[in-house]
Amino acid sequence: MKIHLLSGFLGSGKTTAILQAARDLIQRSIKTGIVTNDQGTKLVDGSFFKSLDIPNREVVNGCFCCNYHDLDAGIVSLIEINGTEVIFAESVGSCTDIVATVVKPLLQYRPGAQVTVSVFADARLLHIMLSDGANSFDPAVQYIYLKQLEEAGIIVINKIDLISNDELSVIKDIMQKKYGNKILLYQNSLSGDSVAQWMEVLDNYRSADALPSLNINYDLYAAGEAKLAWVDQVLEIFSADNNALQQAEDLVNNIYAEVNMNGYPIGHLKFLINNAVKLSFTSAMDPAVTIKIEPAASATVLINMRVQAAPEMLARLIENTIKETALQSGCSITVSSVSAFQPGYPRPAYRM
């Protein structure tokens, strides 16, 4: 049994890498499963993997460390029901201290498992976080980000396809100076060949029990999480002119534009249309998104927003954008579920 844990900040591309790796393994008849994780309960990624018929489980209402027994139950379920041989477990992007609270308990209570930890970082945000320039994220949020990198054995600098060669050279120099004692991988997770190199490293990686537990200030960690707002919403668009998909695309891009206009730093914005089409924004530099437009009288949209702002402000932003989009397009939008909150104080089930 192989358990590949993925950590790393919101929007770093963990899900995309897992999808590429899982598809390759399944194509080679290796039974593969996924455990997704979030502070909320309605997850875009979990629903997306279900739509692809990839065996998956969800750990909700808190991170892996605080819900370790739910993680273990998900692993057991994948093994017993699906016969899974390789499991990818993607920790929520605001979480750190994975080694002490997840890796070491897994190694102790599942001694036959090969456990690895990869920490992902978006190359664009990484450069901002490690440079001396202005940073829009609060220092407490930056603390979480840097602690994630600190505890890594493997750091995957992801989305290198979105930066220039000169920018990549600068990042490589910084990473070598700061984290040269770790395995550093530079990756485009949309590329099967690039992800294959990461998988080869995982297959040959030494036991994760060599990784030390972090020296971490939990009050500062909790303060960083509390700076981030979680907004989850489910809505349905009804279109008299059978243009619901275009109106869903417009709504997604309008929400993104409003977040940028207000200057809220983005962890990630994820949208799932009709439980099948996933759209994501991970920074203010992302372009508008497009989908295949076909006639449709209705469309469902699941929204996961992780943004540095007050939850009530984000909820109001979405509410106003829904009203404006409906007014401009003539459609009707019904909200069936909404949740807006800040994560609570992290209280791990174990810490070793």
PyMOL commands that set and color helices and strands:
alter all, ss='L'
color gray80, all
select helices_A, chain A and resi 14-27+44-51+68-82+98-109+123-130+139-151+160-162+165-179+192-203+208-210+218-226+244-261+311-329
alter helices_A, ss='H'
color red, helices_A
select strands_A, chain A and resi 2-8+32-37+56-59+86-90+114-122+154-158+183-187+228-238+266-273+277-281+298-308+332-341
alter strands_A, ss='S'
color yellow, strands_A
deselect
rebuild
show_as cartoon
